[in-house]
Amino acid sequence: MQTTLSDNARRLPRAEEAESILRTCVHCGFCNATCPTYQLLGDELDGPRGRIYLIKQVLEGHEVTQKTQQHLDRCLSCRNCETTCPSGVDYHNLLDIGRAVVDAAVPRPLGQRLLREGLRNLVPNPGLFKRLVGSGQVFRAWLPDTLQAKLPRSTPQAKPAPRTHHARQVLMLEGCVQPGLSPNTNAAAARVLDRLGISVVAAREAGCCGAVDYHLDAQATGLQRARRNIDAWWPHLESGAEAIVQTASGCGAFVKDYGHLLERDPAYADKAKKVSALARDLVEVLREEPLENLGVHSDQRLAFHCPCTLQHAQKLGGAVEATLIRLGFNLTAVPDSHLCCGSAGTYSITQPVLSRQLRDNKLNALESGQPDVIVTANIGCQSHLDGANRTPVRHWIELVDAALPPPPTGASS
């Protein structure tokens, strides 16, 4: 695509990157065929090709309007278009660049600003979030349906993590909302890893991965969170931790992008590159291990929802399904498994109508094989799908943990 950036755009830190991405696009439109919002709305500007054109106009100096902002806001950042694109357009990075320019030029209405600032202050604070979830459970009957749908169906209880110490060690990102919404997920992962001779080391100083801030008009804050995590993980990596494991694929996709996002930071570029190289989704660790030795047994029928951040961002589509089948689980077929469920981080809150439509379509597909349980690999998807109060939705590792035989006598897990 022929592109001529304006003088102002050429002064942007990522101007060269934006121009390169724009020129990669051949405007073929294959991306629209797999774009969830284009499928719902049928508007060219609510598909990747149209949004790329809007960003091109902005960077070439054309007027920036609230309509431009609205069409970019409606994007789920699911990256389905990247999987489909025959030209390899790096859409998500172009979208980040475009959104930053548009958000700097178009002030948001007060309600939107308050909502986004509230999310940025609440979601990355696991202690506060967990207390609010607990209060919500107490007063659940008096809450509106929209808030009830954001709460777990029952008060979740975390089982203890194993206390054994193995020569092989990994770090694990605790997450922001997962401790409050699904506190047994990381403990279940630690127990399964323990059976395989791998210990989980806690890096207490690490916090939110930064994705929430980065995607809610605060890219600088998001990158600062990334730097703090790198500082927290670095001593453990130097001491021999072999990976940084994520049980939430949304966090994992962002951590794997640290190297790119901080490549112009001389103090962190090299460390960020190493952190991204060592970041692993849980399934990447488990699939390399002798899973047959676990002795897992379950008769439940499972439908797996593969999060967009796992299949399109991390390119791990099919990895969890293959691992579950290898462990002996019975998986049902899921039509249109490439399509987004509508969670997309905070999208279910900032774009509730579109999000619910996508959720209901996804649940219809997931339930078509009549599973006993739906499993997924991202807390956002899990909470969003389970909020419909239909088939129960859990993290896949919890089902694996529940299907483990009792530990040997005297073992801590």
Stockholm file with secondary structure:
# STOCKHOLM 1.0

chainA/1-413         MQTTLSDNARRLPRAEEAESILRTCVHCGFCNATCPTYQLLGDELDGPRGRIYLIKQVLEGHEVTQKTQQHLDRCLSCRNCETTCPSGVDYHNLLDIGRAVVDAAVPRPLGQRLLREGLRNLVPNPGLFKRLVGSGQVFRAWLPDTLQAKLPRSTPQAKPAPRTHHARQVLMLEGCVQPGLSPNTNAAAARVLDRLGISVVAAREAGCCGAVDYHLDAQATGLQRARRNIDAWWPHLESGAEAIVQTASGCGAFVKDYGHLLERDPAYADKAKKVSALARDLVEVLREEPLENLGVHSDQRLAFHCPCTLQHAQKLGGAVEATLIRLGFNLTAVPDSHLCCGSAGTYSITQPVLSRQLRDNKLNALESGQPDVIVTANIGCQSHLDGANRTPVRHWIELVDAALPPPPTGASS
#=GR chainA/1-413 SS CCCCCCHHHHTSTTHHHHHHHHHHCCCCCGGGGGCHHHHHHCCGGGSHHHHHHHHHHHHTTCCCCHHHHHHHHTCCCCCHHHHHCTTCCCHHHHHHHHHHHHHHHSCCCHHHHHHHHHHHHHTTCHHHHHHHHHHHHHTGGGSCHHHHTTSCSSCCCCCCCCCCCCSEEEEECCCSSHHHHCTHHHHHHHHHHHHTTEEEECCTTCCCCSHHHHTTTCHHHHHHHHHHHHHHHHHHHHTTCCCEEESSHHHHHHHTTHHHHTTTCTTTHHHHHHHHHHEEEHHHHHTTSCGGGGCCCCCCEEEEECCHIIIIISCCTTHHHHHHHHTTCEECCCTTTTSCCSCTTTHHHHSHHHHHHHHHHHHHHHGGGCCSEEEESCHHHHHHHHTTCSSCEEEHHHHHHHTSCCCCTTCCC
#=GC SS_cons         CCCCCCHHHHTSTTHHHHHHHHHHCCCCCGGGGGCHHHHHHCCGGGSHHHHHHHHHHHHTTCCCCHHHHHHHHTCCCCCHHHHHCTTCCCHHHHHHHHHHHHHHHSCCCHHHHHHHHHHHHHTTCHHHHHHHHHHHHHTGGGSCHHHHTTSCSSCCCCCCCCCCCCSEEEEECCCSSHHHHCTHHHHHHHHHHHHTTEEEECCTTCCCCSHHHHTTTCHHHHHHHHHHHHHHHHHHHHTTCCCEEESSHHHHHHHTTHHHHTTTCTTTHHHHHHHHHHEEEHHHHHTTSCGGGGCCCCCCEEEEECCHIIIIISCCTTHHHHHHHHTTCEECCCTTTTSCCSCTTTHHHHSHHHHHHHHHHHHHHHGGGCCSEEEESCHHHHHHHHTTCSSCEEEHHHHHHHTSCCCCTTCCC
//
